[in-house]
Amino acid sequence: MSDKDKLAAKKDQLTGKIQEGAGKLTGDSETEAKGKGKQALGKAKETFSDLKEDVAEKANELVDKFKDSHKDK
Protein backbone atom coordinates (compact mmCIF):
# COMPACT_ATOMS: atom_id res chain seq x y z
CA MET A 1 0.00 0.00 0.00
CA SER A 2 1.39 3.38 -0.88
CA ASP A 3 2.11 5.79 1.92
CA LYS A 4 -0.56 8.16 0.59
CA ASP A 5 -3.17 5.38 0.57
CA LYS A 6 -2.15 4.23 4.05
CA LEU A 7 -2.45 7.74 5.41
CA ALA A 8 -5.89 8.29 3.87
CA ALA A 9 -7.19 4.96 5.19
CA LYS A 10 -5.83 5.54 8.69
CA LYS A 11 -7.18 9.10 8.68
CA ASP A 12 -10.67 7.83 7.90
CA GLN A 13 -10.41 5.17 10.59
CA LEU A 14 -9.22 7.65 13.21
CA THR A 15 -11.75 10.32 12.23
CA GLY A 16 -14.49 7.71 12.40
CA LYS A 17 -13.36 6.51 15.82
CA ILE A 18 -13.43 10.07 17.15
CA GLN A 19 -16.82 10.72 15.57
CA GLU A 20 -18.21 7.48 17.02
CA GLY A 21 -16.91 8.42 20.46
CA ALA A 22 -18.43 11.88 20.22
CA GLY A 23 -21.75 10.34 19.27
CA LYS A 24 -21.63 7.96 22.23
CA LEU A 25 -20.64 10.76 24.59
CA THR A 26 -23.47 13.04 23.49
CA GLY A 27 -26.05 10.31 22.97
CA ASP A 28 -26.29 11.14 19.26
CA SER A 29 -26.82 7.79 17.57
CA GLU A 30 -26.64 9.33 14.08
CA THR A 31 -23.15 10.75 14.72
CA GLU A 32 -22.11 7.45 16.26
CA ALA A 33 -23.34 5.56 13.19
CA LYS A 34 -21.58 7.98 10.83
CA GLY A 35 -18.38 7.39 12.78
CA LYS A 36 -18.71 3.64 12.45
CA GLY A 37 -19.35 4.08 8.74
CA LYS A 38 -16.25 6.24 8.35
CA GLN A 39 -14.19 3.59 10.14
CA ALA A 40 -15.55 0.92 7.80
CA LEU A 41 -14.70 3.11 4.81
CA GLY A 42 -11.13 3.49 6.06
CA LYS A 43 -10.79 -0.26 6.55
CA ALA A 44 -12.20 -0.89 3.06
CA LYS A 45 -9.71 1.57 1.55
CA GLU A 46 -6.90 -0.19 3.38
CA THR A 47 -8.04 -3.63 2.18
CA PHE A 48 -8.48 -2.44 -1.42
CA SER A 49 -5.07 -0.81 -1.46
CA ASP A 50 -3.44 -3.97 -0.08
CA LEU A 51 -5.22 -6.06 -2.71
CA LYS A 52 -4.16 -3.67 -5.47
CA GLU A 53 -0.56 -3.94 -4.30
CA ASP A 54 -0.73 -7.76 -4.21
CA VAL A 55 -2.15 -7.93 -7.74
CA ALA A 56 0.57 -5.62 -9.07
CA GLU A 57 3.24 -7.73 -7.38
CA LYS A 58 1.86 -10.97 -8.87
CA ALA A 59 1.60 -9.37 -12.32
CA ASN A 60 5.24 -8.29 -12.12
CA GLU A 61 6.25 -11.82 -11.11
CA LEU A 62 4.41 -13.24 -14.13
CA VAL A 63 6.08 -10.77 -16.47
CA ASP A 64 9.49 -11.66 -15.04
CA LYS A 65 8.81 -15.40 -15.45
CA PHE A 66 7.68 -14.85 -19.03
CA LYS A 67 10.79 -12.81 -19.82
CA ASP A 68 13.05 -15.42 -18.21
CA SER A 69 11.41 -18.28 -20.10
CA HIS A 70 11.84 -16.49 -23.44
CA LYS A 71 15.32 -15.11 -22.80
CA ASP A 72 17.17 -17.98 -24.49
CA LYS A 73 14.89 -18.25 -27.53
C-alpha positions as CSV (number, residue, x, y, z in Angstrom):
1,M,0.0,0.0,0.0
2,S,1.4,3.4,-0.9
3,D,2.1,5.8,1.9
4,K,-0.6,8.2,0.6
5,D,-3.2,5.4,0.6
6,K,-2.1,4.2,4.0
7,L,-2.4,7.7,5.4
8,A,-5.9,8.3,3.9
9,A,-7.2,5.0,5.2
10,K,-5.8,5.5,8.7
11,K,-7.2,9.1,8.7
12,D,-10.7,7.8,7.9
13,Q,-10.4,5.2,10.6
14,L,-9.2,7.7,13.2
15,T,-11.8,10.3,12.2
16,G,-14.5,7.7,12.4
17,K,-13.4,6.5,15.8
18,I,-13.4,10.1,17.1
19,Q,-16.8,10.7,15.6
20,E,-18.2,7.5,17.0
21,G,-16.9,8.4,20.5
22,A,-18.4,11.9,20.2
23,G,-21.8,10.3,19.3
24,K,-21.6,8.0,22.2
25,L,-20.6,10.8,24.6
26,T,-23.5,13.0,23.5
27,G,-26.0,10.3,23.0
28,D,-26.3,11.1,19.3
29,S,-26.8,7.8,17.6
30,E,-26.6,9.3,14.1
31,T,-23.2,10.8,14.7
32,E,-22.1,7.4,16.3
33,A,-23.3,5.6,13.2
34,K,-21.6,8.0,10.8
35,G,-18.4,7.4,12.8
36,K,-18.7,3.6,12.5
37,G,-19.3,4.1,8.7
38,K,-16.2,6.2,8.4
39,Q,-14.2,3.6,10.1
40,A,-15.6,0.9,7.8
41,L,-14.7,3.1,4.8
42,G,-11.1,3.5,6.1
43,K,-10.8,-0.3,6.6
44,A,-12.2,-0.9,3.1
45,K,-9.7,1.6,1.6
46,E,-6.9,-0.2,3.4
47,T,-8.0,-3.6,2.2
48,F,-8.5,-2.4,-1.4
49,S,-5.1,-0.8,-1.5
50,D,-3.4,-4.0,-0.1
51,L,-5.2,-6.1,-2.7
52,K,-4.2,-3.7,-5.5
53,E,-0.6,-3.9,-4.3
54,D,-0.7,-7.8,-4.2
55,V,-2.1,-7.9,-7.7
56,A,0.6,-5.6,-9.1
57,E,3.2,-7.7,-7.4
58,K,1.9,-11.0,-8.9
59,A,1.6,-9.4,-12.3
60,N,5.2,-8.3,-12.1
61,E,6.3,-11.8,-11.1
62,L,4.4,-13.2,-14.1
63,V,6.1,-10.8,-16.5
64,D,9.5,-11.7,-15.0
65,K,8.8,-15.4,-15.5
66,F,7.7,-14.8,-19.0
67,K,10.8,-12.8,-19.8
68,D,13.0,-15.4,-18.2
69,S,11.4,-18.3,-20.1
70,H,11.8,-16.5,-23.4
71,K,15.3,-15.1,-22.8
72,D,17.2,-18.0,-24.5
73,K,14.9,-18.2,-27.5
